[in-house]
Amino acid sequence: MSETESLGTRPVRRHGRRRSGWLVFLRDLVVILVVAFLVSFLLKTFLIRSFYIPSSSMEDTLQVNDRIIVNELVPKVMPVQYGDVVVFKDPGGWLTPSAHQGSNWFVDAGDWLLSLIGLSTADADDHLIKRVIGLPGDEVACCTASGDLTVNGVPLDEPYLKIAPGQDSAPAAFDVTVPANSLWVMGDNRFNSRDSLGHIDDPGGGFVPMDDLVGKALVISWPISRWRVLDNYPLTFAGVAEARGSSALAAASP
């Protein structure tokens, strides 16, 4: 082969190598994106999920448009605890139907795709978020002479409440016993929350079936300025579980 022929073929080989490099890069990029999508999808389906807060019922703990991360292992793997902030599906008639604010098919499709991996919260309006006050078998009542809520006769000091000075811990007196496989939940913004008390006259008595739970809210993830872990205030509910048996015995005595 002559020198001229040899030099003439080299640019072609370099161009081929350049094209092959781009194809390898694109292939690797697609693989990375697919793996990331699958991992995110599995996390969203079985472990964690994102929601946004559409109402003021949990102020000041949660503000409107806060984003939260929810642990979906509760209650299937991990137990629900007193004071947990939980997300649950509408037990029936708690939410009023809202008209879909359609944008266009492209935006709706993108929102749906992002919701698959937990980066969008398209169905947040179909869920509610409240704090667990009563577990199965508990007697929840309001109010004491000082306006406190009681669980199994134990008065609760609730530092998370948003109420005016001098207001009771609930907008109305009540006394209920939580049935099996159910919860009694209330909003922190007690006088602006359609919670278990607000639905006490419904067919379900205001109780939330355990099967309707989506999970426990762990952290506020957005905005960054409000990032924090959500507390379940164990000191508030100290002694409540231990008093459950004695409360039932007292109710059964003549």
Buried (B, 14 or more C-beta within 10 A) or exposed (E): EEEEEEEEEEEEEEEEEEEEEEEEEEEEEEEEEEEEEEEBEEBBEEBBBBBBBBBBBBBEBBEEEBBBBBBBEBBEEEEBBBBBBBBBBEBEEBBEEEEEEEEEEEEEEEBEEBBBBBEBBEEBBEBBBBBBBBBBBBBBBBBBEEBBBBBBBBBBEBEBBBBEEEBBBBBEEBEBBBBEEBBBBBBBBBEBBBBBBBBBEBEBBBBBBBEBBBBBBBBBBBEEEEEEEBBBBEEBBEEBBEBBEEBBEEEEEE
